[in-house]
């Protein structure tokens, strides 16, 4: 079936072809790598995102991405530490399944808010230690002000997202 004749209904039933999935995974992974994420972690994350159930085993990831199990393991370790995926046991087996967290981006940015808060405090303390009227102290104070502004805007943005998205019960 040619892609020109593929309808949205056809894609919902059959899903996209493997080549299209692979192109998306590599393109999105490249963007994430460009933004600073480890390359293999980016690829594993993008593969999980593109999978039908947001869940894959190590063997499935290795096969799809054509990488070694060790590369999958390292990427999953990074993604787990970053709270982007979790590990679940397949019932009745010894296989681990890696799963994207629900509301991943909301949770990620909520945690980022906590980081900004800590950074702001350290920068304000640093501005005092460096001397509020020195160039270094002024830079630290301005950076703290930026993080304070960003944190307020982020909190409002997350609230608007929750309103826009609705509660999980609304989506069921």
N, C-alpha and C positions, 0 to 999 in steps of 0.2 A: 504494500500500500504506500503510495507516495505521500510525502508530507504535505503537498498542496491539497490533497483530497482528504486529509485527516480532520475530522470534526472534534469539537471539545468532548462530545459524548464518547467518541471512539477512544480518546485518550483516557477518559475516566474509567472506561471498562478495561482496556488493554494496558494502559500506562504508556509512558514514552519509551521509545526504543533504547537499547543499551548504549548506543553511540551518542544519542542526545543526552542521556544521563551523564555519561562520561565527560562530554564537552562542558556541561553545566558544572559538574564537580570540579574539574580542572580550572575552569574560569573563575568560579567563586573562591576556590582555594588560593588561586593566584592573587586575587584581590585581598584576601585575608593575610596572606604572607606579606604582601606589599605594605599592609597596615601594621606589621610587626609580629604576627603570630608565627610560630614555628611551621615550617613547610609541611612536614608529615602530619602534624596536628591539624593543620588547615585542611588537608586532603581528607583525613578521617572524619573531621567535623562535617565537611561538605557532603561526603558520602552518606553519613547518617542523616543529614538534613534531606537528602534526595531520596532516601529509602522509603518505601511505602509505610512502614510502621515506625520510622525514626529509631530503628533498632537493628543491629547486626551483630553477628559473632565475629571473633577475631579471624576465623578462616574465611568468612564471607568478605570481610574488609580486605584481607590480604589478596584474595582472588580478584575482587573488583578493581582494586587499585594497583594490582601487580607489584606488591611490595612484600617484604618478608614478615613473618610473624613477629620478629623482634622489633621491626619498625612500627608495626601496629601497637605493640606493647608500650613502646616509648611514647607514641602519640597519645594513646589512651591515658597513660600516666599523667601527661601534661594536661589533657582535657579534664581529667578527674580532679586534679589539683586546682584547676581554674573553675571548678564547679559547673562545667558545661555538659558533662556526661556523667552517668552513673553506671555501675556494674551490677547486673542482675544475673542470677543463676537460672538457666533453662530448667524448668521442672523435670525431675527424673533423670537429669544428666549432670555431668561435671563441667559442661560448657558454660562459659560466661557469655553474656549478651551485653552489649554496650548500648545505652539508651540516652537520647537527648532528654534533658530535663524539660518538664512542662513550663511554659511561660519563661523560657530560657533568657530571652533578652530583657524582659522586665526584671527578673531576678538579678541578672548581671549588672544592670544599671543601678539597681537598688544597692547592691554591694559597692558599686563604684562611688555612690553617694557617701557611704561610710568611709571609704578611702579618702575622698576629698575632704571630709571633716577632719580626719587625722592629719592630713597634709597641711590644711589651713592652720591648725593649732601649732604644729611644729614650725611653720613659716612665721607665724606671729611671734612665737618665742624667739625664733632666730632673728627676726627684725630687731627685737629688743637687745639681744646679745651682740648683734653686729653693730648696733648703734643706729637709732632711727633716722639720724641725719647723715649717715654715711651712704655712699652709692650702693654698697652691698645690702645694707639694712633697708634702704628704699626699695631695692629690687625684691627683697624678700617680702616686704609689706605689700607691694603691688601684686605680687603673685598670690599672697594670701587673700587679698581683696578679690582677685579674679576667681579663685576657688570658692570663695564665699558666694559670689554672684552666680557662678556656675551651679553650685549646690542648690541655691534657691530656685533657679530656673529648672533644674533637673527634677526637683521635687514636684513643681507645678506641672511639668511635662508628663511625669509618670502618673500623676493624678488624672490629667486629661486623657491619657492613654486608657486608664482603667475605665473611665466614663465612656470613652469611645468604644472600647472593646466589650464592655459589659462584664458581668460576673460569669464565672465558669458555668453556673446553673443556667444562665441565659443562653449559652451556646449549645447546651445539650439537646 
